[in-house]
Amino acid sequence: MSSDIQILYNLQKFLYKLFMEIEFESNDFLLKPIERQIIMSIVEKKKFVGFQNIQFTKEFFNKARCSNLRKKTEDGLKFVFKKAIREVKKEFKTHILPTGVNLRTEALDNAFYSHYFGDISQNFDIPLESFYHFRNWKKRNSPHIPKSITKKYISRLKMNQEFIGKIKNYLHQKLMKSFQVFNSKKIRTMVIKWEKIIEELGPYKGVEKIHKMVHSRGNKIPWTIREVCHALDDTLDYLEKSQ
């Protein structure tokens, strides 16, 4: 890989600081033109600042990193609950399943949701699959499995306050720490993908393709820590108000 496309380290470090609201230093701006072009696409996409007025200085970016817009409440609930349910399932597998029991994915899902919602399903005549995580929908092709995490789905989960208690415990104690690790990996993966595009197409066409990818509707740019903090606040507020 030639020197003009070895963007991984500088770009990865810059984006991590931008997304995690870590103070910038002057040496963070020793960026190649190709890195700056990609950063401009990200800044525009995330609505940190006015695109035409961007300045690559620590003063500008230390202010800009705090100015992105808030996500919709529904998007925040979905983001937070996806991570929380995954964590509660991991705890179930580690601490509640009998030692030595190794279940395949489908059997583990059945055991997990039966443990928390089996009695509720029987007592209220609600299909157990109505409590399943939406990612199970395509695999099982069941009309009862929700296609997304919505307020209606969360209201259903709240029928078991023990389960919601575990969700809240994760939100209070682990979400932000796990997000830092998750975002670091996601940013790294994203930059490595961009490097491969630049290596294949060259700097000009590569950056052009990356710009289109960043702005495409289906492309998922990592969340910023401020967006996650807002999502966490919105989720805790929703859980309290809807009790």
C-alpha positions as CSV (number, residue, x, y, z in Angstrom):
1,M,0.0,0.0,0.0
2,S,1.5,3.3,-1.0
3,S,2.1,6.2,1.5
4,D,-0.7,8.4,0.2
5,I,-3.4,5.8,1.1
6,Q,-2.1,4.6,4.5
7,I,-5.0,6.5,6.2
8,L,-5.9,3.9,8.9
9,Y,-4.0,5.3,11.9
10,N,-4.5,9.0,11.5
11,L,-8.1,8.9,10.3
12,Q,-9.1,6.2,12.8
13,K,-7.6,8.2,15.7
14,F,-9.3,11.5,14.5
15,L,-12.7,9.9,14.1
16,Y,-12.5,8.2,17.4
17,K,-11.8,11.5,19.1
18,L,-14.5,13.2,17.2
19,F,-17.2,10.6,17.9
20,M,-16.2,10.1,21.6
21,E,-15.8,13.8,22.4
22,I,-12.1,13.6,23.3
23,E,-10.2,16.8,23.4
24,F,-8.2,17.5,20.2
25,E,-4.6,18.5,20.1
26,S,-2.7,20.4,17.4
27,N,-0.9,17.3,16.2
28,D,-4.2,15.6,15.5
29,F,-4.5,17.8,12.4
30,L,-1.4,16.6,10.7
31,L,-3.7,15.0,8.2
32,K,-3.3,14.1,4.5
33,P,-5.7,15.8,2.0
34,I,-7.4,12.4,1.4
35,E,-8.1,12.1,5.2
36,R,-9.5,15.7,5.3
37,Q,-11.9,15.0,2.4
38,I,-13.3,11.9,4.2
39,I,-13.6,13.8,7.5
40,M,-15.5,16.6,5.7
41,S,-18.0,13.9,4.4
42,I,-18.5,12.6,7.9
43,V,-18.9,16.1,9.4
44,E,-21.6,16.9,6.8
45,K,-23.4,13.6,7.3
46,K,-23.4,13.8,11.1
47,K,-24.4,17.5,11.0
48,F,-21.7,18.6,13.3
49,V,-21.2,22.0,11.7
50,G,-21.9,24.0,8.5
51,F,-20.1,22.2,5.7
52,Q,-18.8,25.3,4.0
53,N,-17.3,26.8,7.1
54,I,-15.2,23.8,8.2
55,Q,-11.7,24.6,9.6
56,F,-9.1,22.0,10.5
57,T,-8.1,23.5,13.8
58,K,-8.4,22.1,17.3
59,E,-10.5,25.1,18.4
60,F,-13.0,24.5,15.6
61,F,-13.3,20.8,16.1
62,N,-13.4,20.9,19.9
63,K,-16.5,23.1,19.5
64,A,-17.9,21.2,16.5
65,R,-17.8,17.8,18.2
66,C,-20.5,18.9,20.6
67,S,-23.0,20.2,18.0
68,N,-24.5,17.2,16.2
69,L,-28.2,16.7,16.3
70,R,-30.2,14.4,18.6
71,K,-31.5,11.1,17.3
72,K,-35.2,10.4,17.3
73,T,-36.4,8.8,20.5
74,E,-37.5,5.7,18.7
75,D,-34.1,5.2,17.1
76,G,-32.5,5.7,20.6
77,L,-34.8,3.1,22.1
78,K,-33.9,0.6,19.4
79,F,-30.2,1.2,19.7
80,V,-30.2,0.8,23.5
81,F,-32.5,-2.2,23.7
82,K,-30.6,-4.1,21.0
83,K,-27.5,-3.9,23.2
84,A,-29.3,-4.5,26.5
85,I,-31.2,-7.6,25.3
86,R,-27.9,-9.1,24.0
87,E,-26.3,-8.5,27.4
88,V,-29.2,-10.0,29.4
89,K,-29.1,-13.1,27.1
90,K,-25.3,-13.4,27.6
91,E,-25.9,-13.3,31.4
92,F,-28.6,-15.9,31.1
93,K,-26.3,-18.2,29.2
94,T,-23.4,-17.7,31.7
95,H,-25.2,-17.6,35.0
96,I,-28.7,-19.1,34.7
97,L,-28.3,-22.1,32.3
98,P,-27.0,-25.2,34.1
99,T,-23.2,-25.5,33.9
100,G,-22.1,-27.5,30.9
101,V,-25.3,-27.0,28.9
102,N,-24.4,-25.9,25.4
103,L,-27.4,-24.8,23.3
104,R,-27.5,-23.9,19.6
105,T,-28.9,-20.4,18.8
106,E,-32.5,-21.5,18.3
107,A,-32.6,-23.6,21.4
108,L,-30.9,-20.9,23.4
109,D,-33.6,-18.4,22.3
110,N,-36.3,-20.8,23.3
111,A,-34.8,-21.3,26.7
112,F,-34.1,-17.6,27.2
113,Y,-37.6,-16.3,26.3
114,S,-39.3,-19.2,28.0
115,H,-37.4,-18.4,31.2
116,Y,-38.5,-14.8,31.3
117,F,-41.8,-14.8,29.4
118,G,-43.1,-18.4,29.4
119,D,-45.6,-18.0,32.2
120,I,-46.7,-14.6,30.9
121,S,-47.2,-16.2,27.5
122,Q,-49.5,-18.9,29.0
123,N,-51.3,-16.8,31.5
124,F,-52.2,-14.0,29.0
125,D,-52.5,-16.2,25.9
126,I,-49.7,-14.3,24.1
127,P,-47.5,-16.2,21.6
128,L,-44.1,-16.6,23.2
129,E,-42.5,-15.5,19.9
130,S,-44.1,-12.1,20.4
131,F,-41.3,-11.4,23.0
132,Y,-38.5,-12.5,20.7
133,H,-35.8,-10.1,19.5
134,F,-36.6,-8.8,16.0
135,R,-33.5,-10.4,14.6
136,N,-35.1,-13.7,14.9
137,W,-37.9,-12.7,12.4
138,K,-36.1,-13.6,9.2
139,K,-34.8,-16.9,10.5
140,R,-38.1,-18.2,11.8
141,N,-40.5,-16.5,9.4
142,S,-43.1,-16.3,12.2
143,P,-45.9,-13.7,12.0
144,H,-45.6,-13.2,15.8
145,I,-42.0,-12.1,16.0
146,P,-41.7,-8.3,15.8
147,K,-39.9,-6.9,12.8
148,S,-38.3,-4.1,14.9
149,I,-37.9,-2.8,18.4
150,T,-40.8,-0.4,19.0
151,K,-42.5,1.1,22.0
152,K,-45.2,-1.6,21.6
153,Y,-42.5,-4.3,21.8
154,I,-40.9,-2.7,24.8
155,S,-44.3,-2.4,26.5
156,R,-44.6,-6.2,26.0
157,L,-41.2,-6.8,27.6
158,K,-42.2,-4.7,30.6
159,M,-44.8,-7.4,31.5
160,N,-41.8,-9.0,33.3
161,Q,-40.3,-6.4,35.7
162,E,-37.4,-8.7,36.6
163,F,-36.3,-8.6,32.9
164,I,-36.7,-4.8,32.8
165,G,-34.7,-4.6,36.0
166,K,-31.8,-6.4,34.3
167,I,-32.1,-4.1,31.3
168,K,-31.9,-1.0,33.6
169,N,-29.0,-2.5,35.5
170,Y,-27.1,-2.8,32.2
171,L,-28.0,0.7,31.2
172,H,-26.8,2.2,34.4
173,Q,-23.6,0.2,34.8
174,K,-22.3,-1.1,31.5
175,L,-23.8,0.6,28.4
176,M,-21.4,3.5,28.2
177,K,-18.3,1.3,28.8
178,S,-19.3,-1.3,26.3
179,F,-20.1,1.4,23.8
180,Q,-16.6,2.8,23.9
181,V,-15.2,-0.6,23.0
182,F,-17.8,-1.2,20.4
183,N,-17.3,2.2,18.7
184,S,-13.6,1.8,18.6
185,K,-13.9,-1.5,16.8
186,K,-16.6,-0.2,14.5
187,I,-14.6,2.9,13.5
188,R,-11.6,0.7,12.8
189,T,-13.6,-1.6,10.6
190,M,-15.1,1.3,8.7
191,V,-11.7,2.9,8.0
192,I,-10.1,-0.4,7.0
193,K,-13.0,-0.8,4.5
194,W,-12.3,2.7,3.1
195,E,-8.6,1.9,2.8
196,K,-9.4,-1.1,0.6
197,I,-11.6,1.1,-1.6
198,I,-8.9,3.7,-2.0
199,E,-6.3,1.0,-2.7
200,E,-8.5,-0.5,-5.4
201,L,-9.8,2.7,-7.1
202,G,-7.1,5.2,-6.3
203,P,-7.4,8.4,-4.1
204,Y,-9.7,10.4,-6.4
205,K,-12.3,7.8,-7.3
206,G,-11.9,6.1,-3.9
207,V,-12.8,9.3,-2.0
208,E,-15.7,9.9,-4.4
209,K,-17.1,6.4,-3.7
210,I,-16.6,6.8,0.1
211,H,-18.5,10.1,0.0
212,K,-21.4,8.5,-1.8
213,M,-21.3,5.6,0.7
214,V,-21.3,7.9,3.7
215,H,-24.3,9.8,2.4
216,S,-26.3,6.8,1.3
217,R,-29.5,6.2,3.3
218,G,-28.6,2.6,4.1
219,N,-25.1,3.3,5.3
220,K,-24.7,3.3,9.1
221,I,-22.1,5.7,10.4
222,P,-21.2,5.0,14.1
223,W,-23.1,6.9,16.8
224,T,-21.4,9.6,18.7
225,I,-21.1,9.4,22.5
226,R,-23.5,12.4,22.8
227,E,-26.1,10.6,20.7
228,V,-25.8,7.5,22.9
229,C,-26.1,9.7,26.1
230,H,-29.3,11.2,24.7
231,A,-30.6,7.7,23.8
232,L,-29.8,6.4,27.2
233,D,-31.6,9.4,28.9
234,D,-34.6,9.0,26.6
235,T,-34.8,5.2,27.3
236,L,-34.6,5.5,31.0
237,D,-37.1,8.4,30.9
238,Y,-39.5,6.3,28.8
239,L,-39.2,3.3,31.1
240,E,-39.9,5.4,34.2
241,K,-42.9,7.3,32.6
242,S,-44.5,4.3,31.1
243,Q,-44.6,2.2,34.3
